[in-house]
Amino acid sequence: MSKLSESLKTLINAAHVRPHTTPAPKNISSVYEKIAADAKAKQVGLPAWLCASTAATMTLNSPDSLLALYALATSPSQTPSSSSSSTDHPLYAAELMREVGLKCIGFNGVPRTINCLGAFRDGLPSHIQSALAQRPPRRELSQSNIGSVLGRGRALWDSIYAPFSGKLVNKLAASHPDLPVHIVEAEYGALFSDPSQRAPQGADVGRVLTSVVAVACLRAQTGVGPQVLSHVFGLRKAVEGGEEGAEAVQGGEWLASNEGSEWLLKTVDEVVEAIGGGGFAGGYGQVKAKL
């Protein structure tokens, strides 16, 4: 295979296209600390605020910021008080952030998740790296599980978009017949819905937290207001409909309220403003959102 010319390599890595991941700003730890303290005051548990902060940070493609977030999440101030949970807390936090990163594929695309999860793992303490689950994967498709995966996908889709879920499928199909097929089967079925096997360390990103991740990714992404609105409603439906596991998310009910959802959006705005990078649409990181 012929080599790339120097001019082509220079163009690929031109500064104006920002080819590299977003560096962590000097104040990012203090931003996360403020979010954690505010969440505690509002009785929002670590899983909820950590999922939201991780999703926003992944969207902005800043793995160095993810490591700062992990350092805070595993600091003594954030460690659970019970000895049974605190023993594996650093490993739990790493597994939870990895699971969020995986689900971010459905909102941000594959490349940012590859960048962030790879650098995140490389930056973890060596004993945490070696303890992270590797095999077997939980989402590998087979003839024996394909039916349940498809069923989970449609159930999650209906849970978020009812009573308009069917109409939305038809609308998407009008754009391209395979669009709803891929979204419902591959994204909602194989990715967003949780497999029957529990995540390592119990770090499942269930129905409520998946909506939190969706809102955070889309808010940080910019340019997708209708989708943000849909997933704010999706969060509310998860709580009001008594979705399985909803009661286990500390602060989930409040996050689904008007006040709580405003807090969630403003929290994402704080991360975006600190890291910058302009989201996907550009410029957002330079101007503080006024709500």
Backbone torsions as a table, in degrees:
resi	resn	phi	psi	omega
1	MET	NA	135.1	-178.4
2	SER	-70.5	152.6	-178.9
3	LYS	-79.5	153.7	174.9
4	LEU	-75.0	142.9	177.6
5	SER	-70.4	156.6	178.9
6	GLU	-62.5	-36.5	-179.4
7	SER	-67.8	-36.1	178.5
8	LEU	-68.9	-42.3	178.1
9	LYS	-63.5	-37.8	177.7
10	THR	-65.1	-40.5	179.8
11	LEU	-66.8	-40.0	178.9
12	ILE	-59.7	-36.9	-176.6
13	ASN	-103.6	23.3	-179.5
14	ALA	-60.5	142.3	-175.7
15	ALA	-61.3	-33.7	-174.3
16	HIS	-69.2	-17.5	176.8
17	VAL	-96.3	1.4	178.3
18	ARG	45.4	69.7	-173.2
19	PRO	-74.6	-12.4	-174.6
20	HIS	-106.6	166.3	177.5
21	THR	-64.1	159.4	-177.2
22	THR	-80.6	125.2	179.9
23	PRO	-68.7	156.5	177.8
24	ALA	-77.2	129.4	175.9
25	PRO	-70.1	159.9	-176.6
26	LYS	-62.9	-29.0	-174.4
27	ASN	-96.9	10.6	-171.8
28	ILE	-65.3	-34.9	179.5
29	SER	-62.4	-40.9	179.3
30	SER	-67.3	-31.8	176.6
31	VAL	-65.2	-46.8	178.5
32	TYR	-65.1	-38.0	178.2
33	GLU	-61.3	-41.0	178.0
34	LYS	-63.4	-42.7	179.1
35	ILE	-62.0	-46.0	-179.4
36	ALA	-62.3	-42.8	179.9
37	ALA	-66.4	-41.5	179.2
38	ASP	-65.8	-39.9	178.4
39	ALA	-62.8	-42.7	179.3
40	LYS	-62.2	-41.4	179.9
41	ALA	-64.3	-29.3	-179.5
42	LYS	-96.8	8.5	178.7
43	GLN	60.5	37.2	172.3
44	VAL	-97.0	121.3	-174.8
45	GLY	-71.4	166.4	-178.6
46	LEU	-57.0	-43.6	-179.1
47	PRO	-55.5	-40.2	-176.4
48	ALA	-70.0	-50.8	-177.6
49	TRP	-71.9	-30.0	177.9
50	LEU	-70.2	-39.9	176.7
51	CYS	-62.2	-45.2	-179.5
52	ALA	-63.5	-46.0	-178.5
53	SER	-67.0	-39.2	177.8
54	THR	-63.7	-45.2	-178.7
55	ALA	-62.5	-43.7	178.8
56	ALA	-64.3	-41.6	-179.1
57	THR	-67.6	-39.6	175.8
58	MET	-61.4	-41.5	-179.4
59	THR	-60.9	-35.6	180.0
60	LEU	-85.2	1.7	170.7
61	ASN	62.3	45.5	-176.3
62	SER	-122.6	81.7	-178.9
63	PRO	-63.4	-32.2	177.3
64	ASP	-63.3	-35.3	176.8
65	SER	-69.2	-34.8	176.6
66	LEU	-59.6	-39.9	180.0
67	LEU	-68.3	-34.9	174.9
68	ALA	-66.0	-38.6	177.7
69	LEU	-64.8	-42.4	178.2
70	TYR	-62.2	-41.6	179.8
71	ALA	-59.6	-41.0	177.8
72	LEU	-68.5	-45.4	-176.0
73	ALA	-62.7	-24.2	-178.9
74	THR	-106.6	9.0	178.1
75	SER	-72.8	160.3	-179.7
76	PRO	-54.8	-31.5	-178.5
77	SER	-68.3	-20.3	-177.3
78	GLN	-108.0	-5.2	-178.0
79	THR	-72.0	131.7	178.6
80	PRO	-57.0	150.0	-175.5
81	SER	-74.1	-31.2	-177.6
82	SER	-74.0	136.4	-176.1
83	SER	-64.5	-32.0	-177.1
84	SER	-66.1	-35.1	-179.2
85	SER	-90.1	-28.8	-176.4
86	SER	-72.7	-26.1	-177.5
87	THR	-58.3	-43.9	-177.1
88	ASP	-105.7	16.3	-175.7
89	HIS	-58.4	-45.9	178.5
90	PRO	-58.7	-37.6	179.0
91	LEU	-71.7	-40.4	176.5
92	TYR	-58.1	-46.7	-178.3
93	ALA	-61.8	-41.1	179.3
94	ALA	-65.1	-43.8	180.0
95	GLU	-65.6	-39.7	178.9
96	LEU	-63.8	-44.4	179.8
97	MET	-66.0	-35.1	175.9
98	ARG	-65.4	-40.4	-179.7
99	GLU	-66.3	-40.0	174.9
100	VAL	-60.7	-45.5	-179.7
101	GLY	-58.5	-38.8	178.0
102	LEU	-63.5	-45.9	-178.9
103	LYS	-68.5	-20.5	177.1
104	CYS	-63.7	-20.0	177.8
105	ILE	-54.1	-41.0	-176.5
106	GLY	-67.7	-17.3	-179.7
107	PHE	-110.8	-34.2	-173.4
108	ASN	-110.4	-13.6	-176.0
109	GLY	95.4	165.0	-175.5
110	VAL	-67.8	-44.2	-171.0
111	PRO	-57.3	-42.5	-177.8
112	ARG	-67.9	-35.7	176.4
113	THR	-66.8	-40.1	176.3
114	ILE	-60.0	-49.0	-179.6
115	ASN	-57.9	-52.0	-171.0
116	CYS	-73.0	-44.9	-178.2
117	LEU	-67.6	-35.8	178.5
118	GLY	-65.3	-48.9	-179.8
119	ALA	-69.1	-33.7	178.5
120	PHE	-62.3	-49.2	179.4
121	ARG	-60.5	-44.2	-177.8
122	ASP	-63.0	-26.5	-177.6
123	GLY	-91.6	-5.2	179.5
124	LEU	-75.1	155.6	173.5
125	PRO	-55.5	146.8	-173.6
126	SER	-59.4	-35.2	-178.5
127	HIS	-72.0	-26.7	175.3
128	ILE	-76.4	-42.0	176.7
129	GLN	-53.8	-48.8	-175.6
130	SER	-69.9	-21.7	-178.3
131	ALA	-90.8	-12.5	-179.8
132	LEU	-62.4	140.9	179.2
133	ALA	-65.0	137.5	178.8
134	GLN	-119.6	-52.4	-177.9
135	ARG	-133.1	152.2	-6.0
136	PRO	-84.1	160.2	175.6
137	PRO	-69.1	153.8	-178.0
138	ARG	-93.0	-17.0	-171.4
139	ARG	-113.1	14.6	179.7
140	GLU	-68.9	127.3	-178.2
141	LEU	-81.5	145.6	177.0
142	SER	-148.7	169.3	178.3
143	GLN	-62.2	-27.9	-176.5
144	SER	-81.2	-21.7	-175.9
145	ASN	-115.3	-3.0	-174.1
146	ILE	-61.3	-36.7	-179.9
147	GLY	-63.9	-42.2	-179.4
148	SER	-70.0	-34.5	178.0
149	VAL	-64.7	-45.4	178.9
150	LEU	-63.7	-38.8	178.4
151	GLY	-65.0	-41.6	178.0
152	ARG	-63.1	-40.1	-179.0
153	GLY	-63.4	-46.0	-179.8
154	ARG	-68.4	-37.2	178.7
155	ALA	-63.8	-42.3	178.5
156	LEU	-67.2	-41.7	177.6
157	TRP	-57.9	-48.4	179.9
158	ASP	-64.4	-37.1	-179.5
159	SER	-62.2	-37.1	-177.2
160	ILE	-83.0	-39.2	-168.9
161	TYR	-108.1	-4.0	177.9
162	ALA	-58.5	143.6	6.8
163	PRO	-92.0	17.1	-176.0
164	PHE	-108.2	11.9	-173.6
165	SER	-60.8	-42.7	179.3
166	GLY	-66.3	-43.1	178.7
167	LYS	-63.1	-36.3	-180.0
168	LEU	-68.2	-38.6	175.8
169	VAL	-59.3	-44.9	179.7
170	ASN	-64.3	-38.7	179.3
171	LYS	-65.3	-43.2	178.1
172	LEU	-64.9	-38.8	-179.5
173	ALA	-65.3	-29.2	177.5
174	ALA	-66.9	-29.0	177.2
175	SER	-75.3	-41.8	174.9
176	HIS	-163.9	130.6	-174.3
177	PRO	-60.7	-26.1	-179.6
178	ASP	-91.1	-5.6	-177.5
179	LEU	-62.9	-52.8	178.1
180	PRO	-67.6	-29.0	178.0
181	VAL	-61.5	-49.2	-179.5
182	HIS	-65.9	-44.6	-176.2
183	ILE	-62.9	-51.1	-174.8
184	VAL	-72.5	-43.4	-175.0
185	GLU	-80.4	-50.1	-174.1
186	ALA	-83.3	-43.3	-176.8
187	GLU	-82.4	-57.9	-176.7
188	TYR	-73.8	-34.9	-179.2
189	GLY	-81.0	-59.8	-172.6
190	ALA	-81.5	-19.9	-174.6
191	LEU	-115.9	-59.1	-172.2
192	PHE	-71.6	-40.0	179.6
193	SER	-76.1	143.6	-176.7
194	ASP	-83.4	134.2	175.6
195	PRO	-61.2	165.5	-179.5
196	SER	-66.4	-31.2	177.1
197	GLN	-74.9	133.0	179.9
198	ARG	-67.1	150.9	176.9
199	ALA	-69.0	153.2	177.1
200	PRO	-55.4	138.7	-179.5
201	GLN	64.3	14.2	-178.7
202	GLY	70.4	22.0	-175.2
203	ALA	-85.7	50.4	178.5
204	ASP	-75.7	139.8	172.3
205	VAL	-103.9	85.8	-171.9
206	GLY	-75.6	-161.5	-172.7
207	ARG	-57.9	-48.6	-178.1
208	VAL	-68.2	-47.9	-177.8
209	LEU	-67.4	-29.5	175.6
210	THR	-63.8	-38.7	176.0
211	SER	-67.0	-37.1	175.8
212	VAL	-61.3	-45.0	177.8
213	VAL	-61.1	-43.7	-179.5
214	ALA	-60.4	-48.3	-179.9
215	VAL	-61.0	-43.9	-177.7
216	ALA	-65.1	-46.7	179.1
217	CYS	-59.9	-49.1	-173.8
218	LEU	-70.0	-36.5	176.6
219	ARG	-64.0	-43.4	-179.8
220	ALA	-71.5	-28.4	-178.0
221	GLN	-68.5	-37.4	-178.1
222	THR	71.1	157.9	176.0
223	GLY	79.5	6.5	-175.5
224	VAL	-132.3	48.1	-179.1
225	GLY	-53.3	-43.8	179.3
226	PRO	-59.4	-37.0	178.8
227	GLN	-71.7	-35.9	174.3
228	VAL	-59.4	-46.3	179.8
229	LEU	-59.2	-44.0	-178.7
230	SER	-60.7	-40.9	-176.3
231	HIS	-82.5	-21.6	168.8
232	VAL	-64.3	-43.8	174.4
233	PHE	-64.3	-37.8	178.8
234	GLY	-61.1	-39.3	176.1
235	LEU	-63.2	-43.0	-179.4
236	ARG	-64.7	-41.3	-180.0
237	LYS	-65.2	-36.1	179.9
238	ALA	-61.4	-40.4	-177.8
239	VAL	-79.8	-48.7	-177.1
240	GLU	-67.9	-28.4	179.9
241	GLY	-86.2	0.5	178.7
242	GLY	64.9	38.8	180.0
243	GLU	-57.0	148.2	-179.2
244	GLU	-56.4	127.9	178.8
245	GLY	89.2	-7.9	-176.6
246	ALA	-61.0	-39.3	-177.1
247	GLU	-70.3	-16.3	-176.9
248	ALA	-84.5	-10.6	-179.3
249	VAL	-89.5	106.6	-178.5
250	GLN	-64.1	121.2	-178.3
251	GLY	90.4	-1.9	-177.0
252	GLY	-61.8	-42.9	-179.6
253	GLU	-63.0	-41.1	179.2
254	TRP	-68.2	-40.1	178.7
255	LEU	-60.7	-27.5	179.3
256	ALA	-81.2	-9.6	178.3
257	SER	-80.4	168.6	177.7
258	ASN	-57.5	-48.0	-179.1
259	GLU	-63.3	-44.5	-178.3
260	GLY	-66.9	-40.2	179.2
261	SER	-67.5	-35.7	174.6
262	GLU	-62.2	-42.4	178.1
263	TRP	-61.7	-42.2	179.9
264	LEU	-60.9	-46.2	179.9
265	LEU	-64.5	-42.6	-179.8
266	LYS	-67.7	-33.1	176.6
267	THR	-63.2	-44.1	176.3
268	VAL	-62.3	-41.7	178.6
269	ASP	-58.0	-37.3	179.5
270	GLU	-64.9	-40.8	178.2
271	VAL	-65.9	-44.1	-179.3
272	VAL	-63.1	-44.2	-179.6
273	GLU	-63.0	-38.7	-178.2
274	ALA	-70.3	-46.4	-176.3
275	ILE	-79.4	-32.4	-178.3
276	GLY	72.9	-142.9	-180.0
277	GLY	82.0	-10.2	173.1
278	GLY	72.2	14.2	-179.6
279	GLY	57.8	-141.8	176.4
280	PHE	-96.9	-32.8	-174.0
281	ALA	-87.6	-15.2	175.8
282	GLY	91.2	140.2	172.3
283	GLY	86.3	-20.1	-175.0
284	TYR	-60.3	-39.8	-175.0
285	GLY	-68.6	-10.7	-177.2
286	GLN	-95.8	-12.3	-176.3
287	VAL	-127.0	126.3	-179.4
288	LYS	-70.7	129.2	180.0
289	ALA	-65.8	138.7	177.5
290	LYS	-112.5	114.2	-178.7
291	LEU	-109.9	NA	NA
